[in-house]
Amino acid sequence: QVALIPVSELFGTIGIFETTLGVVLFHTAFGLPFAIFLLRNFFAEIPRELLEAARLDGAGEIRLFTRVVMPLGGPAIASLGIFQF
């Protein structure tokens, strides 16, 4: 929030303050760090044993991600959606 005024002035100087591009860049610049922080901390807490068990059952990296990690990440992604929008 400290960067809010300087970024607004920069966007005004560049001429994208009241454009769709300005809104997208502004929202991305301020939302992305929080999203990375939240999701990284959540996914780091998934037990390694769970991932190893899926690998032993024959799951590849894509199947591991789609069948194990993403279903467990549903609450974190929902929380992020609530915070961002």
N, C-alpha and C positions, 0 to 999 in steps of 0.2 A: 504494500500500500504506500510505501515511501516513494516508489517509482511512479505512482499514478500521475502526478502533475507533470513531471518531466516528460514522460511518454506522451501524455496528451498534448503538450506543447510541441514535441517533436512531430507528432502526427499532423498537427495543425500547420507546422512549417512546411512539411512535405506535401500537404494538401490531401491527405487521406483520412482526415479526422472524422468526417461525416459520410464515409463511404462504407460499402460492405466489406471491402478489403481491410479497412481500418478496424472494423469491429472484429473480424475474424482474427487478425494478427494480435489485437489487444487481448481478446479472450484466450487465445492460445498461449500468449506470453505469460499471462497470469495464472492460467489453469493447469498448464502442463507440469510445472514443478510439483504442485500438490498431488497431481495424479500419479506421477512417478513415485513420489514419497509413499503414498498410501498403498499402491499396488505392490511395490517392491517389498515393503514390510510385510504385507499379507502373504505374498508368495514365498518369502524367505522362511516363513513359519510352517510350511508344509513339511511333514516329516520325511526325511530321506528314506526311511524304511518303506514307506508307502510307494515311493517312486521305484525303489529297488525291487519291490514285490511285483510291480507291474512289468518291469523289465524282465524279471525271471519268468513271468507268464508269457513272454514273447512280444510284448508291446514295443513298437518302434517309437521314435521321438514324436512323430506326428500323432500317433494313436495315444501316446502318453499325455500329450498336451490336450488333445480333444476329449479324451475319455476320463482322464483323472484330474488334471490341473484345472481346466476350465469349469467343470461342474463344482469343484471346491471353491473356485474364485467367484462364483455367482454373487454371494453376499457383498464381497468387496467391490465388484463392478457396480452393483446396485447402489451401494453407499456412495461411490464416486459419482454416479449419475445424479443422485439427490443433491450432493454438494455442488456439482458443476452447473446444474440447470435449476 
